[in-house]
Structure formats: C-alpha cells, structure tokens
Amino acid sequence: MKIYNCCSLCTKESKNNGDDLIWLDSMQMCEDCYEEYQESDYNKQIMLVNAIKKYRRIIAELLEEN
C-alpha cells in the first residue's frame, strides 16, 4: 500500500498523482473527506484520531511483512 499521493484521512489513493487532492491544515484530502472535515470542529478532531489509528494499522501490517 502506498501512503503518498493519497488522502491523509481515508488513505484513498489519488487518481491524478495527487493533483486532485485538497491541501488544508498540512494534510492532503480527497473531496469527500474535505467536505466532512469542514462540517464541524468535532469532525475535525475525530477524523484526525481515526486517521492516526488507520496509520498505526498500516505500519503494523508493514512491519509484519518484513
């Protein structure tokens, strides 16, 4: 799995080499995550927590492969 040129929150890979991602708060986001992120302060907090959990799982999977 690639973790670059993808949404920082949902890790969905960009189809246009990252050109279709929206930069905000030092993150690159797909349009769906951007809209949800902007809805409320609660969404901003919980989406960041969920992204951290997702990246921890990705790292654990990568460590198991090696």
HTML snippet that shows the backbone in 3Dmol.js (N, CA, C, O; Angstrom):
<script src="https://3Dmol.org/build/3Dmol-min.js"></script>
<div id="view" style="width:600px;height:400px;position:relative"></div>
<script>
const pdb = `
ATOM      1  N   MET A   1       0.835  -1.181   0.000  1.00  0.00           N
ATOM      2  CA  MET A   1       0.000   0.000   0.000  1.00  0.00           C
ATOM      3  C   MET A   1       0.879   1.244   0.000  1.00  0.00           C
ATOM      4  O   MET A   1       1.873   1.317   0.722  1.00  0.00           O
ATOM      5  N   LYS A   2       0.502   2.211  -0.812  1.00  0.00           N
ATOM      6  CA  LYS A   2       1.213   3.479  -0.846  1.00  0.00           C
ATOM      7  C   LYS A   2       0.567   4.429   0.157  1.00  0.00           C
ATOM      8  O   LYS A   2      -0.655   4.454   0.302  1.00  0.00           O
ATOM      9  N   ILE A   3       1.386   5.200   0.836  1.00  0.00           N
ATOM     10  CA  ILE A   3       0.833   6.195   1.754  1.00  0.00           C
ATOM     11  C   ILE A   3       1.180   7.612   1.295  1.00  0.00           C
ATOM     12  O   ILE A   3       1.064   8.563   2.068  1.00  0.00           O
ATOM     13  N   TYR A   4       1.599   7.748   0.060  1.00  0.00           N
ATOM     14  CA  TYR A   4       1.805   9.070  -0.513  1.00  0.00           C
ATOM     15  C   TYR A   4       0.869   9.184  -1.705  1.00  0.00           C
ATOM     16  O   TYR A   4       0.440   8.173  -2.261  1.00  0.00           O
ATOM     17  N   ASN A   5       0.555  10.400  -2.095  1.00  0.00           N
ATOM     18  CA  ASN A   5      -0.431  10.667  -3.130  1.00  0.00           C
ATOM     19  C   ASN A   5      -1.766  10.024  -2.803  1.00  0.00           C
ATOM     20  O   ASN A   5      -2.455   9.495  -3.676  1.00  0.00           O
ATOM     21  N   CYS A   6      -2.117  10.081  -1.518  1.00  0.00           N
ATOM     22  CA  CYS A   6      -3.418   9.596  -1.094  1.00  0.00           C
ATOM     23  C   CYS A   6      -3.976  10.556  -0.042  1.00  0.00           C
ATOM     24  O   CYS A   6      -3.254  11.392   0.503  1.00  0.00           O
ATOM     25  N   CYS A   7      -5.245  10.421   0.224  1.00  0.00           N
ATOM     26  CA  CYS A   7      -5.891  11.250   1.243  1.00  0.00           C
ATOM     27  C   CYS A   7      -5.269  10.949   2.601  1.00  0.00           C
ATOM     28  O   CYS A   7      -5.094   9.787   2.965  1.00  0.00           O
ATOM     29  N   SER A   8      -4.940  11.985   3.339  1.00  0.00           N
ATOM     30  CA  SER A   8      -4.333  11.809   4.661  1.00  0.00           C
ATOM     31  C   SER A   8      -5.300  11.214   5.675  1.00  0.00           C
ATOM     32  O   SER A   8      -4.877  10.649   6.684  1.00  0.00           O
ATOM     33  N   LEU A   9      -6.593  11.338   5.409  1.00  0.00           N
ATOM     34  CA  LEU A   9      -7.575  10.873   6.378  1.00  0.00           C
ATOM     35  C   LEU A   9      -8.121   9.484   6.067  1.00  0.00           C
ATOM     36  O   LEU A   9      -8.252   8.661   6.973  1.00  0.00           O
ATOM     37  N   CYS A  10      -8.440   9.207   4.805  1.00  0.00           N
ATOM     38  CA  CYS A  10      -9.027   7.901   4.483  1.00  0.00           C
ATOM     39  C   CYS A  10      -8.057   6.996   3.722  1.00  0.00           C
ATOM     40  O   CYS A  10      -8.363   5.829   3.476  1.00  0.00           O
ATOM     41  N   THR A  11      -6.907   7.517   3.354  1.00  0.00           N
ATOM     42  CA  THR A  11      -5.842   6.833   2.609  1.00  0.00           C
ATOM     43  C   THR A  11      -6.294   6.324   1.238  1.00  0.00           C
ATOM     44  O   THR A  11      -5.677   5.419   0.676  1.00  0.00           O
ATOM     45  N   LYS A  12      -7.375   6.909   0.699  1.00  0.00           N
ATOM     46  CA  LYS A  12      -7.800   6.567  -0.655  1.00  0.00           C
ATOM     47  C   LYS A  12      -6.798   7.171  -1.636  1.00  0.00           C
ATOM     48  O   LYS A  12      -6.512   8.366  -1.580  1.00  0.00           O
ATOM     49  N   GLU A  13      -6.273   6.349  -2.524  1.00  0.00           N
ATOM     50  CA  GLU A  13      -5.222   6.787  -3.433  1.00  0.00           C
ATOM     51  C   GLU A  13      -5.765   7.745  -4.495  1.00  0.00           C
ATOM     52  O   GLU A  13      -6.858   7.545  -5.026  1.00  0.00           O
ATOM     53  N   SER A  14      -5.002   8.768  -4.791  1.00  0.00           N
ATOM     54  CA  SER A  14      -5.367   9.756  -5.795  1.00  0.00           C
ATOM     55  C   SER A  14      -5.264   9.156  -7.189  1.00  0.00           C
ATOM     56  O   SER A  14      -4.357   8.373  -7.474  1.00  0.00           O
ATOM     57  N   LYS A  15      -6.199   9.527  -8.051  1.00  0.00           N
ATOM     58  CA  LYS A  15      -6.181   9.035  -9.426  1.00  0.00           C
ATOM     59  C   LYS A  15      -5.312   9.904 -10.323  1.00  0.00           C
ATOM     60  O   LYS A  15      -4.900   9.469 -11.398  1.00  0.00           O
ATOM     61  N   ASN A  16      -5.032  11.129  -9.891  1.00  0.00           N
ATOM     62  CA  ASN A  16      -4.277  12.083 -10.709  1.00  0.00           C
ATOM     63  C   ASN A  16      -2.942  12.442 -10.076  1.00  0.00           C
ATOM     64  O   ASN A  16      -2.528  13.600 -10.118  1.00  0.00           O
ATOM     65  N   ASN A  17      -2.273  11.469  -9.495  1.00  0.00           N
ATOM     66  CA  ASN A  17      -0.957  11.678  -8.913  1.00  0.00           C
ATOM     67  C   ASN A  17      -0.948  12.794  -7.859  1.00  0.00           C
ATOM     68  O   ASN A  17       0.038  13.516  -7.712  1.00  0.00           O
ATOM     69  N   GLY A  18      -2.059  12.919  -7.132  1.00  0.00           N
ATOM     70  CA  GLY A  18      -2.148  13.911  -6.063  1.00  0.00           C
ATOM     71  C   GLY A  18      -2.671  15.257  -6.475  1.00  0.00           C
ATOM     72  O   GLY A  18      -2.918  16.103  -5.617  1.00  0.00           O
ATOM     73  N   ASP A  19      -2.851  15.491  -7.769  1.00  0.00           N
ATOM     74  CA  ASP A  19      -3.317  16.792  -8.231  1.00  0.00           C
ATOM     75  C   ASP A  19      -4.768  17.075  -7.870  1.00  0.00           C
ATOM     76  O   ASP A  19      -5.176  18.236  -7.834  1.00  0.00           O
ATOM     77  N   ASP A  20      -5.555  16.038  -7.601  1.00  0.00           N
ATOM     78  CA  ASP A  20      -6.959  16.231  -7.260  1.00  0.00           C
ATOM     79  C   ASP A  20      -7.195  16.331  -5.751  1.00  0.00           C
ATOM     80  O   ASP A  20      -8.339  16.444  -5.312  1.00  0.00           O
ATOM     81  N   LEU A  21      -6.135  16.292  -4.967  1.00  0.00           N
ATOM     82  CA  LEU A  21      -6.265  16.378  -3.517  1.00  0.00           C
ATOM     83  C   LEU A  21      -6.253  17.832  -3.063  1.00  0.00           C
ATOM     84  O   LEU A  21      -5.611  18.683  -3.679  1.00  0.00           O
ATOM     85  N   ILE A  22      -6.969  18.102  -1.983  1.00  0.00           N
ATOM     86  CA  ILE A  22      -7.101  19.454  -1.442  1.00  0.00           C
ATOM     87  C   ILE A  22      -6.186  19.574  -0.227  1.00  0.00           C
ATOM     88  O   ILE A  22      -6.244  18.746   0.682  1.00  0.00           O
ATOM     89  N   TRP A  23      -5.342  20.602  -0.212  1.00  0.00           N
ATOM     90  CA  TRP A  23      -4.428  20.807   0.910  1.00  0.00           C
ATOM     91  C   TRP A  23      -5.074  21.709   1.938  1.00  0.00           C
ATOM     92  O   TRP A  23      -5.528  22.807   1.615  1.00  0.00           O
ATOM     93  N   LEU A  24      -5.116  21.242   3.193  1.00  0.00           N
ATOM     94  CA  LEU A  24      -5.663  22.023   4.288  1.00  0.00           C
ATOM     95  C   LEU A  24      -5.067  21.513   5.594  1.00  0.00           C
ATOM     96  O   LEU A  24      -4.955  20.303   5.786  1.00  0.00           O
ATOM     97  N   ASP A  25      -4.691  22.396   6.475  1.00  0.00           N
ATOM     98  CA  ASP A  25      -4.142  22.036   7.787  1.00  0.00           C
ATOM     99  C   ASP A  25      -2.981  21.048   7.674  1.00  0.00           C
ATOM    100  O   ASP A  25      -2.891  20.103   8.457  1.00  0.00           O
ATOM    101  N   SER A  26      -2.110  21.263   6.717  1.00  0.00           N
ATOM    102  CA  SER A  26      -0.924  20.424   6.475  1.00  0.00           C
ATOM    103  C   SER A  26      -1.275  18.989   6.099  1.00  0.00           C
ATOM    104  O   SER A  26      -0.476  18.077   6.310  1.00  0.00           O
ATOM    105  N   MET A  27      -2.458  18.789   5.546  1.00  0.00           N
ATOM    106  CA  MET A  27      -2.883  17.472   5.085  1.00  0.00           C
ATOM    107  C   MET A  27      -3.400  17.592   3.661  1.00  0.00           C
ATOM    108  O   MET A  27      -3.839  18.658   3.229  1.00  0.00           O
ATOM    109  N   GLN A  28      -3.339  16.497   2.952  1.00  0.00           N
ATOM    110  CA  GLN A  28      -3.968  16.445   1.640  1.00  0.00           C
ATOM    111  C   GLN A  28      -5.189  15.535   1.755  1.00  0.00           C
ATOM    112  O   GLN A  28      -5.100  14.414   2.258  1.00  0.00           O
ATOM    113  N   MET A  29      -6.329  16.035   1.281  1.00  0.00           N
ATOM    114  CA  MET A  29      -7.583  15.317   1.472  1.00  0.00           C
ATOM    115  C   MET A  29      -8.324  15.149   0.156  1.00  0.00           C
ATOM    116  O   MET A  29      -8.250  15.994  -0.736  1.00  0.00           O
ATOM    117  N   CYS A  30      -9.043  14.030   0.058  1.00  0.00           N
ATOM    118  CA  CYS A  30      -9.943  13.854  -1.073  1.00  0.00           C
ATOM    119  C   CYS A  30     -11.140  14.782  -0.840  1.00  0.00           C
ATOM    120  O   CYS A  30     -11.332  15.298   0.261  1.00  0.00           O
ATOM    121  N   GLU A  31     -11.920  14.980  -1.862  1.00  0.00           N
ATOM    122  CA  GLU A  31     -13.040  15.910  -1.758  1.00  0.00           C
ATOM    123  C   GLU A  31     -14.064  15.463  -0.707  1.00  0.00           C
ATOM    124  O   GLU A  31     -14.609  16.298   0.016  1.00  0.00           O
ATOM    125  N   ASP A  32     -14.325  14.166  -0.617  1.00  0.00           N
ATOM    126  CA  ASP A  32     -15.287  13.658   0.366  1.00  0.00           C
ATOM    127  C   ASP A  32     -14.836  13.946   1.790  1.00  0.00           C
ATOM    128  O   ASP A  32     -15.617  14.440   2.604  1.00  0.00           O
ATOM    129  N   CYS A  33     -13.584  13.641   2.091  1.00  0.00           N
ATOM    130  CA  CYS A  33     -13.056  13.898   3.438  1.00  0.00           C
ATOM    131  C   CYS A  33     -13.000  15.385   3.730  1.00  0.00           C
ATOM    132  O   CYS A  33     -13.269  15.806   4.855  1.00  0.00           O
ATOM    133  N   TYR A  34     -12.652  16.189   2.730  1.00  0.00           N
ATOM    134  CA  TYR A  34     -12.587  17.643   2.910  1.00  0.00           C
ATOM    135  C   TYR A  34     -13.945  18.189   3.334  1.00  0.00           C
ATOM    136  O   TYR A  34     -14.036  18.984   4.271  1.00  0.00           O
ATOM    137  N   GLU A  35     -14.998  17.761   2.642  1.00  0.00           N
ATOM    138  CA  GLU A  35     -16.336  18.243   2.971  1.00  0.00           C
ATOM    139  C   GLU A  35     -16.754  17.821   4.382  1.00  0.00           C
ATOM    140  O   GLU A  35     -17.302  18.621   5.140  1.00  0.00           O
ATOM    141  N   GLU A  36     -16.490  16.561   4.723  1.00  0.00           N
ATOM    142  CA  GLU A  36     -16.836  16.080   6.056  1.00  0.00           C
ATOM    143  C   GLU A  36     -16.000  16.776   7.124  1.00  0.00           C
ATOM    144  O   GLU A  36     -16.517  17.115   8.188  1.00  0.00           O
ATOM    145  N   TYR A  37     -14.724  16.992   6.856  1.00  0.00           N
ATOM    146  CA  TYR A  37     -13.793  17.642   7.785  1.00  0.00           C
ATOM    147  C   TYR A  37     -14.250  19.063   8.093  1.00  0.00           C
ATOM    148  O   TYR A  37     -14.118  19.524   9.226  1.00  0.00           O
ATOM    149  N   GLN A  38     -14.780  19.753   7.105  1.00  0.00           N
ATOM    150  CA  GLN A  38     -15.189  21.148   7.260  1.00  0.00           C
ATOM    151  C   GLN A  38     -16.534  21.307   7.960  1.00  0.00           C
ATOM    152  O   GLN A  38     -16.888  22.421   8.347  1.00  0.00           O
ATOM    153  N   GLU A  39     -17.292  20.228   8.133  1.00  0.00           N
ATOM    154  CA  GLU A  39     -18.634  20.333   8.701  1.00  0.00           C
ATOM    155  C   GLU A  39     -18.650  20.846  10.137  1.00  0.00           C
ATOM    156  O   GLU A  39     -19.491  21.675  10.487  1.00  0.00           O
ATOM    157  N   SER A  40     -17.734  20.364  10.970  1.00  0.00           N
ATOM    158  CA  SER A  40     -17.756  20.791  12.386  1.00  0.00           C
ATOM    159  C   SER A  40     -16.390  20.573  13.020  1.00  0.00           C
ATOM    160  O   SER A  40     -15.541  19.854  12.492  1.00  0.00           O
ATOM    161  N   ASP A  41     -16.207  21.211  14.159  1.00  0.00           N
ATOM    162  CA  ASP A  41     -14.962  21.026  14.910  1.00  0.00           C
ATOM    163  C   ASP A  41     -14.855  19.600  15.433  1.00  0.00           C
ATOM    164  O   ASP A  41     -13.758  19.047  15.528  1.00  0.00           O
ATOM    165  N   TYR A  42     -15.996  19.007  15.771  1.00  0.00           N
ATOM    166  CA  TYR A  42     -15.987  17.614  16.227  1.00  0.00           C
ATOM    167  C   TYR A  42     -15.450  16.695  15.134  1.00  0.00           C
ATOM    168  O   TYR A  42     -14.619  15.828  15.403  1.00  0.00           O
ATOM    169  N   ASN A  43     -15.920  16.881  13.907  1.00  0.00           N
ATOM    170  CA  ASN A  43     -15.434  16.060  12.793  1.00  0.00           C
ATOM    171  C   ASN A  43     -13.933  16.220  12.606  1.00  0.00           C
ATOM    172  O   ASN A  43     -13.231  15.247  12.330  1.00  0.00           O
ATOM    173  N   LYS A  44     -13.443  17.433  12.753  1.00  0.00           N
ATOM    174  CA  LYS A  44     -12.002  17.659  12.607  1.00  0.00           C
ATOM    175  C   LYS A  44     -11.222  16.831  13.612  1.00  0.00           C
ATOM    176  O   LYS A  44     -10.204  16.231  13.264  1.00  0.00           O
ATOM    177  N   GLN A  45     -11.680  16.790  14.840  1.00  0.00           N
ATOM    178  CA  GLN A  45     -10.976  16.042  15.880  1.00  0.00           C
ATOM    179  C   GLN A  45     -11.085  14.540  15.665  1.00  0.00           C
ATOM    180  O   GLN A  45     -10.077  13.835  15.701  1.00  0.00           O
ATOM    181  N   ILE A  46     -12.292  14.047  15.443  1.00  0.00           N
ATOM    182  CA  ILE A  46     -12.493  12.605  15.349  1.00  0.00           C
ATOM    183  C   ILE A  46     -11.866  12.038  14.078  1.00  0.00           C
ATOM    184  O   ILE A  46     -11.368  10.912  14.086  1.00  0.00           O
ATOM    185  N   MET A  47     -11.885  12.793  13.001  1.00  0.00           N
ATOM    186  CA  MET A  47     -11.274  12.310  11.759  1.00  0.00           C
ATOM    187  C   MET A  47      -9.761  12.191  11.905  1.00  0.00           C
ATOM    188  O   MET A  47      -9.155  11.274  11.352  1.00  0.00           O
ATOM    189  N   LEU A  48      -9.156  13.103  12.640  1.00  0.00           N
ATOM    190  CA  LEU A  48      -7.717  13.020  12.881  1.00  0.00           C
ATOM    191  C   LEU A  48      -7.372  11.804  13.735  1.00  0.00           C
ATOM    192  O   LEU A  48      -6.394  11.107  13.462  1.00  0.00           O
ATOM    193  N   VAL A  49      -8.171  11.550  14.765  1.00  0.00           N
ATOM    194  CA  VAL A  49      -7.948  10.385  15.626  1.00  0.00           C
ATOM    195  C   VAL A  49      -8.085   9.100  14.814  1.00  0.00           C
ATOM    196  O   VAL A  49      -7.262   8.193  14.941  1.00  0.00           O
ATOM    197  N   ASN A  50      -9.116   9.023  13.986  1.00  0.00           N
ATOM    198  CA  ASN A  50      -9.322   7.834  13.157  1.00  0.00           C
ATOM    199  C   ASN A  50      -8.193   7.642  12.150  1.00  0.00           C
ATOM    200  O   ASN A  50      -7.801   6.512  11.860  1.00  0.00           O
ATOM    201  N   ALA A  51      -7.672   8.742  11.619  1.00  0.00           N
ATOM    202  CA  ALA A  51      -6.558   8.646  10.670  1.00  0.00           C
ATOM    203  C   ALA A  51      -5.307   8.105  11.370  1.00  0.00           C
ATOM    204  O   ALA A  51      -4.579   7.294  10.798  1.00  0.00           O
ATOM    205  N   ILE A  52      -5.059   8.547  12.588  1.00  0.00           N
ATOM    206  CA  ILE A  52      -3.904   8.043  13.346  1.00  0.00           C
ATOM    207  C   ILE A  52      -4.039   6.546  13.575  1.00  0.00           C
ATOM    208  O   ILE A  52      -3.071   5.803  13.411  1.00  0.00           O
ATOM    209  N   LYS A  53      -5.229   6.099  13.954  1.00  0.00           N
ATOM    210  CA  LYS A  53      -5.465   4.662  14.150  1.00  0.00           C
ATOM    211  C   LYS A  53      -5.237   3.879  12.867  1.00  0.00           C
ATOM    212  O   LYS A  53      -4.658   2.793  12.890  1.00  0.00           O
ATOM    213  N   LYS A  54      -5.694   4.432  11.747  1.00  0.00           N
ATOM    214  CA  LYS A  54      -5.523   3.764  10.458  1.00  0.00           C
ATOM    215  C   LYS A  54      -4.044   3.648  10.097  1.00  0.00           C
ATOM    216  O   LYS A  54      -3.602   2.598   9.633  1.00  0.00           O
ATOM    217  N   TYR A  55      -3.274   4.723  10.308  1.00  0.00           N
ATOM    218  CA  TYR A  55      -1.848   4.687  10.001  1.00  0.00           C
ATOM    219  C   TYR A  55      -1.108   3.709  10.908  1.00  0.00           C
ATOM    220  O   TYR A  55      -0.157   3.061  10.471  1.00  0.00           O
ATOM    221  N   ARG A  56      -1.531   3.596  12.158  1.00  0.00           N
ATOM    222  CA  ARG A  56      -0.918   2.610  13.061  1.00  0.00           C
ATOM    223  C   ARG A  56      -1.143   1.199  12.544  1.00  0.00           C
ATOM    224  O   ARG A  56      -0.236   0.368  12.602  1.00  0.00           O
ATOM    225  N   ARG A  57      -2.352   0.914  12.032  1.00  0.00           N
ATOM    226  CA  ARG A  57      -2.629  -0.412  11.458  1.00  0.00           C
ATOM    227  C   ARG A  57      -1.772  -0.659  10.219  1.00  0.00           C
ATOM    228  O   ARG A  57      -1.245  -1.757  10.035  1.00  0.00           O
ATOM    229  N   ILE A  58      -1.634   0.356   9.374  1.00  0.00           N
ATOM    230  CA  ILE A  58      -0.817   0.227   8.163  1.00  0.00           C
ATOM    231  C   ILE A  58       0.631  -0.067   8.534  1.00  0.00           C
ATOM    232  O   ILE A  58       1.262  -0.941   7.940  1.00  0.00           O
ATOM    233  N   ILE A  59       1.156   0.658   9.512  1.00  0.00           N
ATOM    234  CA  ILE A  59       2.533   0.449   9.960  1.00  0.00           C
ATOM    235  C   ILE A  59       2.700  -0.951  10.529  1.00  0.00           C
ATOM    236  O   ILE A  59       3.695  -1.620  10.251  1.00  0.00           O
ATOM    237  N   ALA A  60       1.732  -1.399  11.325  1.00  0.00           N
ATOM    238  CA  ALA A  60       1.816  -2.746  11.898  1.00  0.00           C
ATOM    239  C   ALA A  60       1.812  -3.811  10.792  1.00  0.00           C
ATOM    240  O   ALA A  60       2.555  -4.790  10.878  1.00  0.00           O
ATOM    241  N   GLU A  61       0.993  -3.631   9.771  1.00  0.00           N
ATOM    242  CA  GLU A  61       0.962  -4.575   8.647  1.00  0.00           C
ATOM    243  C   GLU A  61       2.293  -4.587   7.898  1.00  0.00           C
ATOM    244  O   GLU A  61       2.782  -5.648   7.509  1.00  0.00           O
ATOM    245  N   LEU A  62       2.864  -3.428   7.703  1.00  0.00           N
ATOM    246  CA  LEU A  62       4.153  -3.349   7.014  1.00  0.00           C
ATOM    247  C   LEU A  62       5.253  -4.005   7.819  1.00  0.00           C
ATOM    248  O   LEU A  62       6.134  -4.652   7.253  1.00  0.00           O
ATOM    249  N   LEU A  63       5.217  -3.850   9.128  1.00  0.00           N
ATOM    250  CA  LEU A  63       6.221  -4.473   9.986  1.00  0.00           C
ATOM    251  C   LEU A  63       6.076  -5.995   9.982  1.00  0.00           C
ATOM    252  O   LEU A  63       7.077  -6.709  10.040  1.00  0.00           O
ATOM    253  N   GLU A  64       4.854  -6.492   9.915  1.00  0.00           N
ATOM    254  CA  GLU A  64       4.631  -7.930   9.872  1.00  0.00           C
ATOM    255  C   GLU A  64       5.142  -8.541   8.565  1.00  0.00           C
ATOM    256  O   GLU A  64       5.624  -9.673   8.554  1.00  0.00           O
ATOM    257  N   GLU A  65       5.035  -7.792   7.470  1.00  0.00           N
ATOM    258  CA  GLU A  65       5.508  -8.287   6.177  1.00  0.00           C
ATOM    259  C   GLU A  65       7.014  -8.456   6.156  1.00  0.00           C
ATOM    260  O   GLU A  65       7.532  -9.348   5.483  1.00  0.00           O
ATOM    261  N   ASN A  66       7.713  -7.614   6.880  1.00  0.00           N
ATOM    262  CA  ASN A  66       9.179  -7.674   6.874  1.00  0.00           C
ATOM    263  C   ASN A  66       9.602  -8.545   7.973  1.00  0.00           C
ATOM    264  O   ASN A  66      10.799  -8.752   8.172  1.00  0.00           O
TER     265      ASN A  66
END
`;
const viewer = $3Dmol.createViewer("view");
viewer.addModel(pdb, "pdb");
viewer.setStyle({}, {cartoon: {color: "spectrum"}});
viewer.zoomTo();
viewer.render();
</script>
